[in-house]
Every structure is written in C-alpha cells, then in structure tokens.
Amino acid sequence: MTFTGHLDELRQRLIRCIIASVIGFLGCYAFAERLFNLLMAPLIEVLPPKSTLIFTSLPEAFFTYLKVAFVAGLFAVSPYIFYQIWKFVAPGLYDSERRYFIPMAIFSALFFVSGALFGYFVVFPFGFKFFMGFATDFIRPMPTIREYLGFSLKLLIAFGVIFELPLFIFFLARLGMVTAPGLRKKRKYAVLCSFVVSAILTPPDVVSQTLMAGPLVILYELGIWVAHFFGKKKKQPPTDESDLNDDVAVQK
C-alpha cells in the first residue's frame, strides 16, 4: 500500500471513530444527569456537612452534562474504536500475527474500561478522602462542577490509557521488539518514566501522581511476565550435520 493509501485508510478509520463517538454521545446524553450523579458519588460520600458542588457561570451545568455524555459515549463505543485502531495496524502484520487481531481489540476495550473502573472504585475514594481531610470548621470545601469534572474525567481516561500497557508490551513482544530480560534491565528507568507519565496525565498534585505511578509500575511488572510467556521465541541455529559426524568419529 502506498503512503497516500495509508493516509486514505487512516482518514476512513478516523471518520468511523468520530461517527461512533457521536452515536455514543447521543445515546448517553439521555442519561447525562444520572451519569453525572454517579460520577459525583465518590465525592459526595466524603464531603463535610453543608458542603456541596457549585457552578459559577450560567452555562456551566449545561456543558457539564455535554462533557459527561461525551466521555461516557467514548467508553461505550471503545470496543469499536479499538477495533478500528487494530484494523488499521493489521495490514502491516504477518499472517501469524493477525490471528491476535480480534482478541487484541476485545482486550484493549476491556483493559481500558477496567482502568477507568479502577480509578473510580479505588483511587477516587482514597484520593477524595485524603483531600477532604484538610477541611476544618473555618475551611469549608466548595468545589465547582467544572473543576471536579475536569479532575475526575481526566483521571478516568488516564487510568484507562495506562491499563493498556500490558497489551502494548504483548504486542511488541510478539513482534520481537522487546524481551522479558530487556524489560527487567530497564526496570529502574521504567519506574522513573512511570512518575513522569503520571505527572503528565494527572492533575498537579503528588497524591494523584503517586496513585497512578504505583499501578503503572505494577502493570510494567505484569508486562514483563507477559513478554516472558508470550514473547517471540528466538529460533536456535540449526546444527551442521557434518559437525555431528566429526564428533562421532572423534569419539570412536
């Protein structure tokens, strides 16, 4: 396929992903208020009495529902989006590697959603409880909807992305680009990169960065075992038959 052909293929895949995202958005907008209440639940549980969320501009609540519906739509259609991504990558793979195409698309969506669920059920309660612990009788938290929405949605998407790491390592290992011993040697650099990536993907506070860097390091360790069990095995060079005959003759 020519370079122009690749660009045309990429354009078609992007258009399909955009159409799917719009459909997901329209489907989720009908439940936008319920989805937002669900998103607020971890914060509501730890808010002090008489504290509540506020909005400081007239259209803020309206755009909040739009953002919630859009992100929820992305998660809803994520299997189709990952299918299009792997469909674009598939022509560059060998026939033996293309058999992983469908499983990779399915597991990509599952890991993405699992990462978001981990952020919601594990990170949110711990992180929000920590931040609310600084409230006093004179310091009452009154977070705005816009700030909370940006904070929570960014974390959900970020955790969804980092949970793709084992699959990414699996893909590279099957191509022979990484090996388990090589990943072990680069472990200390991986830990450093985990904190750098966490600093980029999370809001600028140490707690959020640590809550993301920890799972990221664990996922890297999981990726090492994935590369160990599923990595491309190096073929042993064939033994010269004449050398074997010489060895037998010497032994006689």
Beta strands, then each sheet from edge to edge (+ up, - down):
end
